[in-house]
């Protein structure tokens, strides 16, 4: 096996040198967030940041404002993919920072750091490209926040940009201790589904409920029945989370409506999801029938479970230990119940998804509980040097491992 293209100490030093530029980029993105699949200003900022990296092959998406940049090393070898998502959330920022958002959106999930961190990795690897044996694909992705941008990029051929990758990596910042990486083999994030149930009865005057088939008591009973179903049909060690988050029925106060609607979200971390729709329909049909009503169930499976490849994750943990030390690596005891469309990539390519703590050291105690998606969350962009170096190092080591 050839020697690493970059030594860890050198990589961290190079990352520290470009940190001010990465911070400038991140803060510009933070001031001007964009939501969804179409992020024209963000795309242009990425293209400007990559400008000057000679030989970098860049393709922009057509169905979305994605950027795919391909860096070919000095020698042939495998392909590794690094991903950074770019979109913000429709959240009005309440954090008191000098680079506060100038519009009604906010990078409340840290995707501005992900974008800048991936630019940093591209710059670090470009500087060492002659020593690389293989190819690195940089996937700048819009639309992670519920718009399935990863699938759009898959449909446009991101995995064919330089041959099927042998490994894929993504880093997501969070409010943990700054500079600490957290990951686990196997499921790390839940799959997500949207649930809608229409309970259909027959309405009438509110003074004569006995002459109706009132869908509202049926819907109310169904909320509790669904919770019981989850706890009685699925093991506690194979968690399923079902939350009814919307209940709608009727308009007039003296009229029993014909229908009532329930809607919510479902999360799961194993193939249990394949049994969920059937179990929900059984429960809905039974409860509705007991009230003289019927139920129509729409179960829309969105992002699948994010599953880290055990071998790639073990290797990534070892590689990052060399880079930042064992004290900066934490094993995640169980999956988180959030979801992520990098799961689409990991269904096709073995790889690893990691969290990186980015909480400022001086955050007040009362603000330490803020989490991603909060309008008050603040991330410390001093972590971008570690972020960029980690992505670059994971790519270097994976090229060696698969070469």
MOSULNOR-V221719 format. One record per residue. RES is the residue in one letter. SS is DSSP state (alpha for helix, beta for strand, coil for the rest). PHI is phi in degrees with one decimal (NA if undefined). OMEGA is omega as a letter, one per 20 degrees, with the letter a starting at -180 (NA if undefined). Layout:
res->RES ss->SS phi->PHI omega->OMEGA
res->RES ss->SS phi->PHI omega->OMEGA
This chain:
res->X ss->coil phi->NA omega->r
res->X ss->coil phi->-72.7 omega->r
res->X ss->coil phi->-68.6 omega->r
res->X ss->coil phi->-58.3 omega->r
res->X ss->coil phi->-63.0 omega->a
res->X ss->coil phi->-136.1 omega->r
res->X ss->coil phi->-87.0 omega->a
res->X ss->alpha phi->-54.5 omega->a
res->X ss->alpha phi->-63.2 omega->r
res->X ss->alpha phi->-64.4 omega->a
res->X ss->alpha phi->-63.3 omega->r
res->X ss->alpha phi->-64.9 omega->r
res->X ss->alpha phi->-67.0 omega->r
res->X ss->alpha phi->-64.7 omega->r
res->X ss->alpha phi->-65.5 omega->r
res->X ss->alpha phi->-63.0 omega->a
res->X ss->alpha phi->-67.9 omega->a
res->X ss->alpha phi->-94.4 omega->a
res->X ss->alpha phi->-54.5 omega->a
res->X ss->alpha phi->-57.0 omega->r
res->X ss->alpha phi->-69.4 omega->r
res->X ss->alpha phi->-67.6 omega->r
res->X ss->alpha phi->-62.8 omega->r
res->X ss->alpha phi->-60.1 omega->r
res->X ss->alpha phi->-62.0 omega->a
res->X ss->alpha phi->-59.0 omega->a
res->X ss->alpha phi->-69.4 omega->r
res->X ss->alpha phi->-63.8 omega->r
res->X ss->alpha phi->-63.0 omega->a
res->X ss->alpha phi->-66.3 omega->r
res->X ss->alpha phi->-67.2 omega->a
res->X ss->coil phi->-128.8 omega->a
res->X ss->coil phi->-72.1 omega->r
res->X ss->coil phi->-132.4 omega->a
res->X ss->beta phi->-112.9 omega->r
res->X ss->coil phi->94.0 omega->a
res->X ss->coil phi->-90.2 omega->a
res->X ss->coil phi->-117.9 omega->a
res->X ss->coil phi->-125.2 omega->a
res->X ss->alpha phi->-62.0 omega->a
res->X ss->alpha phi->-68.1 omega->r
res->X ss->alpha phi->-63.3 omega->r
res->X ss->alpha phi->-58.5 omega->a
res->X ss->alpha phi->-65.6 omega->r
res->X ss->alpha phi->-64.5 omega->r
res->X ss->alpha phi->-66.0 omega->a
res->X ss->alpha phi->-62.5 omega->r
res->X ss->alpha phi->-64.7 omega->a
res->X ss->alpha phi->-67.9 omega->r
res->X ss->alpha phi->-90.7 omega->a
res->X ss->coil phi->-60.5 omega->a
res->X ss->coil phi->98.8 omega->r
res->X ss->coil phi->-84.8 omega->a
res->X ss->coil phi->-59.9 omega->r
res->X ss->coil phi->84.7 omega->r
res->X ss->coil phi->-73.4 omega->a
res->X ss->beta phi->-90.4 omega->a
res->X ss->beta phi->-119.0 omega->r
res->X ss->beta phi->-128.7 omega->r
res->X ss->beta phi->-99.5 omega->a
res->X ss->coil phi->-70.5 omega->r
res->X ss->coil phi->-109.1 omega->r
res->X ss->coil phi->-81.6 omega->r
res->X ss->coil phi->-151.9 omega->a
res->X ss->coil phi->-88.5 omega->r
res->X ss->coil phi->-80.8 omega->r
res->X ss->beta phi->-133.5 omega->r
res->X ss->beta phi->-116.6 omega->r
res->X ss->beta phi->-117.1 omega->a
res->X ss->beta phi->-114.2 omega->r
res->X ss->beta phi->-113.1 omega->r
res->X ss->beta phi->-97.5 omega->a
res->X ss->coil phi->-74.4 omega->a
res->X ss->coil phi->-72.1 omega->r
res->X ss->beta phi->-131.6 omega->r
res->X ss->beta phi->-68.6 omega->r
res->X ss->beta phi->172.2 omega->a
res->X ss->beta phi->-72.3 omega->r
res->X ss->beta phi->-117.8 omega->r
res->X ss->beta phi->-125.7 omega->a
res->X ss->beta phi->-110.0 omega->r
res->X ss->beta phi->-119.6 omega->a
res->X ss->beta phi->-121.7 omega->r
res->X ss->beta phi->-136.3 omega->r
res->X ss->beta phi->-89.0 omega->a
res->X ss->coil phi->-121.4 omega->a
res->X ss->coil phi->-87.0 omega->r
res->X ss->beta phi->-103.5 omega->a
res->X ss->beta phi->-116.8 omega->r
res->X ss->coil phi->-78.5 omega->a
res->X ss->coil phi->-125.6 omega->r
res->X ss->coil phi->-83.5 omega->a
res->X ss->coil phi->-71.0 omega->r
res->X ss->coil phi->-116.1 omega->r
res->X ss->coil phi->-70.7 omega->a
res->X ss->coil phi->-94.7 omega->r
res->X ss->coil phi->-127.9 omega->a
res->X ss->coil phi->-68.3 omega->a
res->X ss->coil phi->-103.7 omega->a
res->X ss->coil phi->-56.3 omega->r
res->X ss->coil phi->-57.3 omega->r
res->X ss->coil phi->-97.4 omega->r
res->X ss->coil phi->-135.2 omega->a
res->X ss->coil phi->-92.6 omega->r
res->X ss->coil phi->-116.7 omega->a
res->X ss->beta phi->-155.5 omega->r
res->X ss->coil phi->-81.4 omega->a
res->X ss->coil phi->-82.0 omega->r
res->X ss->coil phi->-116.6 omega->r
res->X ss->coil phi->81.5 omega->a
res->X ss->alpha phi->-68.3 omega->r
res->X ss->alpha phi->-64.5 omega->r
res->X ss->alpha phi->-68.9 omega->r
res->X ss->alpha phi->-60.2 omega->a
res->X ss->alpha phi->-65.9 omega->r
res->X ss->alpha phi->-64.6 omega->r
res->X ss->alpha phi->-64.3 omega->r
res->X ss->alpha phi->-71.5 omega->r
res->X ss->alpha phi->-60.0 omega->r
res->X ss->alpha phi->-61.0 omega->r
res->X ss->alpha phi->-62.2 omega->r
res->X ss->alpha phi->-62.5 omega->r
res->X ss->alpha phi->-67.2 omega->r
res->X ss->alpha phi->-65.2 omega->a
res->X ss->alpha phi->-73.4 omega->r
res->X ss->alpha phi->-62.0 omega->r
res->X ss->alpha phi->-63.8 omega->a
res->X ss->coil phi->-110.5 omega->a
res->X ss->alpha phi->-60.5 omega->a
res->X ss->alpha phi->-66.7 omega->a
res->X ss->alpha phi->-97.3 omega->a
res->X ss->coil phi->-83.0 omega->r
res->X ss->beta phi->-106.3 omega->a
res->X ss->beta phi->141.0 omega->a
res->X ss->beta phi->-131.0 omega->r
res->X ss->beta phi->-118.7 omega->r
res->X ss->beta phi->-105.5 omega->r
res->X ss->beta phi->-103.1 omega->a
res->X ss->beta phi->-104.6 omega->r
res->X ss->beta phi->-94.2 omega->a
res->X ss->beta phi->-113.1 omega->r
res->X ss->coil phi->-79.2 omega->r
res->X ss->coil phi->66.2 omega->r
res->X ss->coil phi->-74.1 omega->a
res->X ss->coil phi->-77.8 omega->r
res->X ss->coil phi->86.9 omega->a
res->X ss->coil phi->-108.3 omega->r
res->X ss->coil phi->56.1 omega->r
res->X ss->alpha phi->-60.9 omega->r
res->X ss->alpha phi->-62.2 omega->r
res->X ss->alpha phi->-65.2 omega->r
res->X ss->alpha phi->-60.3 omega->r
res->X ss->alpha phi->-69.3 omega->r
res->X ss->alpha phi->-62.6 omega->r
res->X ss->alpha phi->-63.1 omega->r
res->X ss->coil phi->-90.0 omega->r
res->X ss->coil phi->94.9 omega->a
res->X ss->alpha phi->-60.6 omega->a
res->X ss->alpha phi->-78.7 omega->r
res->X ss->alpha phi->-101.6 omega->a
res->X ss->coil phi->-62.2 omega->r
res->X ss->coil phi->-149.5 omega->a
res->X ss->coil phi->87.9 omega->a
res->X ss->coil phi->-58.6 omega->a
res->X ss->coil phi->-64.7 omega->r
res->X ss->coil phi->-85.8 omega->r
res->X ss->beta phi->-156.4 omega->r
res->X ss->beta phi->-141.2 omega->a
res->X ss->beta phi->-139.2 omega->r
res->X ss->beta phi->-144.4 omega->r
res->X ss->beta phi->-120.0 omega->r
res->X ss->beta phi->-123.0 omega->a
res->X ss->beta phi->-75.7 omega->r
res->X ss->beta phi->-153.5 omega->a
res->X ss->beta phi->-85.6 omega->r
res->X ss->beta phi->-78.2 omega->r
res->X ss->beta phi->-57.0 omega->a
res->X ss->coil phi->-58.4 omega->r
res->X ss->coil phi->85.8 omega->a
res->X ss->coil phi->-97.3 omega->r
res->X ss->beta phi->-95.5 omega->r
res->X ss->beta phi->-131.2 omega->r
res->X ss->beta phi->-158.8 omega->r
res->X ss->coil phi->-161.9 omega->r
res->X ss->coil phi->-76.0 omega->r
res->X ss->beta phi->75.8 omega->a
res->X ss->beta phi->-60.6 omega->r
res->X ss->beta phi->-119.0 omega->r
res->X ss->beta phi->-134.8 omega->a
res->X ss->coil phi->-77.4 omega->r
res->X ss->beta phi->-79.1 omega->a
res->X ss->beta phi->-130.1 omega->r
res->X ss->beta phi->-137.3 omega->r
res->X ss->beta phi->-100.5 omega->a
res->X ss->beta phi->-118.5 omega->r
res->X ss->beta phi->-134.0 omega->r
res->X ss->beta phi->-128.9 omega->r
res->X ss->beta phi->-105.5 omega->r
res->X ss->beta phi->-91.3 omega->a
res->X ss->beta phi->-113.5 omega->r
res->X ss->coil phi->-126.3 omega->r
res->X ss->beta phi->-142.7 omega->a
res->X ss->coil phi->-86.6 omega->r
res->X ss->beta phi->173.6 omega->a
res->X ss->beta phi->-76.2 omega->a
res->X ss->coil phi->-64.1 omega->r
res->X ss->coil phi->-83.2 omega->a
res->X ss->coil phi->-132.7 omega->a
res->X ss->alpha phi->-60.7 omega->a
res->X ss->alpha phi->-67.1 omega->r
res->X ss->alpha phi->-96.3 omega->a
res->X ss->coil phi->-120.8 omega->r
res->X ss->beta phi->-113.3 omega->a
res->X ss->coil phi->-72.3 omega->a
res->X ss->alpha phi->-76.0 omega->a
res->X ss->alpha phi->-71.4 omega->r
res->X ss->alpha phi->-59.8 omega->r
res->X ss->alpha phi->-63.4 omega->r
res->X ss->alpha phi->-65.0 omega->r
res->X ss->alpha phi->-63.5 omega->r
res->X ss->alpha phi->-65.4 omega->a
res->X ss->alpha phi->-67.3 omega->r
res->X ss->alpha phi->-56.4 omega->r
res->X ss->alpha phi->-69.7 omega->a
res->X ss->alpha phi->-63.0 omega->r
res->X ss->alpha phi->-65.0 omega->r
res->X ss->alpha phi->-65.0 omega->r
res->X ss->alpha phi->-64.3 omega->r
res->X ss->alpha phi->-58.5 omega->a
res->X ss->alpha phi->-60.2 omega->a
res->X ss->alpha phi->-74.6 omega->a
res->X ss->alpha phi->-100.5 omega->a
res->X ss->alpha phi->-108.6 omega->a
res->X ss->coil phi->-127.0 omega->a
res->X ss->coil phi->-63.5 omega->r
res->X ss->coil phi->-62.9 omega->a
res->X ss->coil phi->-90.5 omega->r
res->X ss->coil phi->-128.1 omega->a
res->X ss->coil phi->-65.1 omega->r
res->X ss->beta phi->-126.5 omega->r
res->X ss->beta phi->-116.0 omega->r
res->X ss->beta phi->-125.0 omega->a
res->X ss->beta phi->-124.0 omega->r
res->X ss->beta phi->-81.4 omega->a
res->X ss->beta phi->-113.4 omega->r
res->X ss->beta phi->-147.4 omega->r
res->X ss->beta phi->-130.9 omega->a
res->X ss->beta phi->-135.4 omega->r
res->X ss->coil phi->-165.6 omega->r
res->X ss->coil phi->69.0 omega->r
res->X ss->coil phi->-134.8 omega->a
res->X ss->coil phi->-78.1 omega->a
res->X ss->coil phi->-73.9 omega->a
res->X ss->coil phi->-109.8 omega->a
res->X ss->beta phi->-124.5 omega->r
res->X ss->beta phi->-81.5 omega->a
res->X ss->coil phi->-78.3 omega->r
res->X ss->coil phi->-75.5 omega->a
res->X ss->beta phi->-135.3 omega->r
res->X ss->beta phi->-137.9 omega->a
res->X ss->beta phi->-117.8 omega->r
res->X ss->beta phi->-114.7 omega->r
res->X ss->beta phi->-148.9 omega->r
res->X ss->beta phi->-179.2 omega->a
res->X ss->beta phi->-123.9 omega->r
res->X ss->beta phi->-126.6 omega->r
res->X ss->beta phi->-126.4 omega->a
res->X ss->beta phi->-151.3 omega->a
res->X ss->coil phi->-124.6 omega->a
res->X ss->coil phi->-149.4 omega->r
res->X ss->coil phi->-64.1 omega->r
res->X ss->coil phi->-52.9 omega->a
res->X ss->alpha phi->-57.8 omega->a
res->X ss->alpha phi->-67.0 omega->r
res->X ss->alpha phi->-94.2 omega->a
res->X ss->alpha phi->-62.6 omega->a
res->X ss->alpha phi->-56.5 omega->a
res->X ss->alpha phi->-63.5 omega->a
res->X ss->alpha phi->-66.3 omega->r
res->X ss->alpha phi->-65.2 omega->a
res->X ss->alpha phi->-65.8 omega->r
res->X ss->alpha phi->-58.8 omega->a
res->X ss->alpha phi->-64.9 omega->a
res->X ss->alpha phi->-63.5 omega->r
res->X ss->alpha phi->-63.6 omega->a
res->X ss->alpha phi->-66.3 omega->a
res->X ss->alpha phi->-66.8 omega->a
res->X ss->alpha phi->-62.8 omega->a
res->X ss->alpha phi->-61.6 omega->r
res->X ss->alpha phi->-62.3 omega->r
res->X ss->coil phi->-104.8 omega->a
res->X ss->coil phi->74.2 omega->a
res->X ss->coil phi->-119.8 omega->r
res->X ss->beta phi->-123.3 omega->a
res->X ss->beta phi->-134.0 omega->r
res->X ss->beta phi->-114.8 omega->a
res->X ss->beta phi->-111.6 omega->r
res->X ss->beta phi->-118.9 omega->a
res->X ss->beta phi->-114.6 omega->a
res->X ss->beta phi->-109.5 omega->a
res->X ss->beta phi->-73.3 omega->a
res->X ss->coil phi->-94.8 omega->a
res->X ss->coil phi->-70.7 omega->r
res->X ss->coil phi->-74.6 omega->r
res->X ss->coil phi->-61.3 omega->r
res->X ss->beta phi->-85.7 omega->a
res->X ss->beta phi->-118.8 omega->r
res->X ss->beta phi->-80.3 omega->r
res->X ss->coil phi->-65.9 omega->a
res->X ss->alpha phi->-58.7 omega->a
res->X ss->alpha phi->-68.4 omega->r
res->X ss->alpha phi->-64.5 omega->a
res->X ss->alpha phi->-70.0 omega->r
res->X ss->alpha phi->-60.9 omega->r
res->X ss->alpha phi->-65.9 omega->r
res->X ss->alpha phi->-62.8 omega->r
res->X ss->alpha phi->-61.6 omega->r
res->X ss->alpha phi->-63.7 omega->a
res->X ss->alpha phi->-66.6 omega->r
res->X ss->alpha phi->-68.5 omega->r
res->X ss->alpha phi->-60.7 omega->r
res->X ss->alpha phi->-64.5 omega->a
res->X ss->alpha phi->-79.7 omega->a
res->X ss->alpha phi->-120.0 omega->r
res->X ss->coil phi->93.7 omega->a
res->X ss->alpha phi->-62.7 omega->a
res->X ss->alpha phi->-68.0 omega->a
res->X ss->alpha phi->-102.7 omega->r
res->X ss->beta phi->-119.8 omega->a
res->X ss->beta phi->-123.1 omega->r
res->X ss->beta phi->-84.9 omega->a
res->X ss->coil phi->-81.0 omega->a
res->X ss->coil phi->-70.9 omega->a
res->X ss->coil phi->-153.8 omega->a
res->X ss->coil phi->-64.0 omega->r
res->X ss->beta phi->-85.8 omega->a
res->X ss->coil phi->-94.6 omega->r
res->X ss->coil phi->-72.7 omega->r
res->X ss->coil phi->-132.5 omega->a
res->X ss->coil phi->-161.2 omega->a
res->X ss->coil phi->-83.1 omega->r
res->X ss->alpha phi->-62.5 omega->r
res->X ss->alpha phi->-56.6 omega->r
res->X ss->alpha phi->-61.2 omega->r
res->X ss->alpha phi->-69.2 omega->a
res->X ss->alpha phi->-70.9 omega->r
res->X ss->coil phi->-69.6 omega->a
res->X ss->coil phi->-111.0 omega->a
res->X ss->coil phi->-132.2 omega->r
res->X ss->coil phi->-66.4 omega->a
res->X ss->beta phi->-173.7 omega->a
res->X ss->beta phi->-143.8 omega->r
res->X ss->beta phi->-111.9 omega->a
res->X ss->beta phi->-129.1 omega->r
res->X ss->beta phi->-99.0 omega->r
res->X ss->beta phi->-130.9 omega->r
res->X ss->beta phi->-65.1 omega->a
res->X ss->beta phi->-139.3 omega->r
res->X ss->beta phi->-76.8 omega->r
res->X ss->coil phi->-60.7 omega->r
res->X ss->coil phi->-64.3 omega->a
res->X ss->coil phi->-98.8 omega->a
res->X ss->coil phi->-66.4 omega->a
res->X ss->coil phi->-61.7 omega->a
res->X ss->alpha phi->-56.2 omega->a
res->X ss->alpha phi->-69.2 omega->a
res->X ss->alpha phi->-101.4 omega->a
res->X ss->coil phi->-71.0 omega->r
res->X ss->coil phi->-88.0 omega->r
res->X ss->coil phi->-66.1 omega->a
res->X ss->coil phi->-122.7 omega->r
res->X ss->coil phi->-52.6 omega->a
res->X ss->coil phi->84.9 omega->r
res->X ss->coil phi->-74.8 omega->r
res->X ss->coil phi->-69.8 omega->a
res->X ss->coil phi->-107.3 omega->a
res->X ss->coil phi->-67.2 omega->r
res->X ss->coil phi->-129.3 omega->r
res->X ss->coil phi->-110.0 omega->a
res->X ss->coil phi->-90.9 omega->a
res->X ss->alpha phi->-75.0 omega->r
res->X ss->alpha phi->-63.8 omega->a
res->X ss->alpha phi->-77.4 omega->a
res->X ss->alpha phi->-63.2 omega->r
res->X ss->alpha phi->-63.4 omega->r
res->X ss->alpha phi->-63.3 omega->r
res->X ss->alpha phi->-57.8 omega->a
res->X ss->alpha phi->-64.7 omega->a
res->X ss->alpha phi->-63.4 omega->a
res->X ss->alpha phi->-64.6 omega->r
res->X ss->alpha phi->-60.4 omega->r
res->X ss->alpha phi->-62.4 omega->a
res->X ss->alpha phi->-66.5 omega->r
res->X ss->alpha phi->-60.4 omega->r
res->X ss->alpha phi->-65.3 omega->a
res->X ss->alpha phi->-58.1 omega->a
res->X ss->alpha phi->-67.8 omega->r
res->X ss->alpha phi->-67.9 omega->r
res->X ss->alpha phi->-61.0 omega->r
res->X ss->alpha phi->-66.1 omega->a
res->X ss->alpha phi->-66.6 omega->a
res->X ss->alpha phi->-97.8 omega->a
res->X ss->coil phi->-78.8 omega->NA
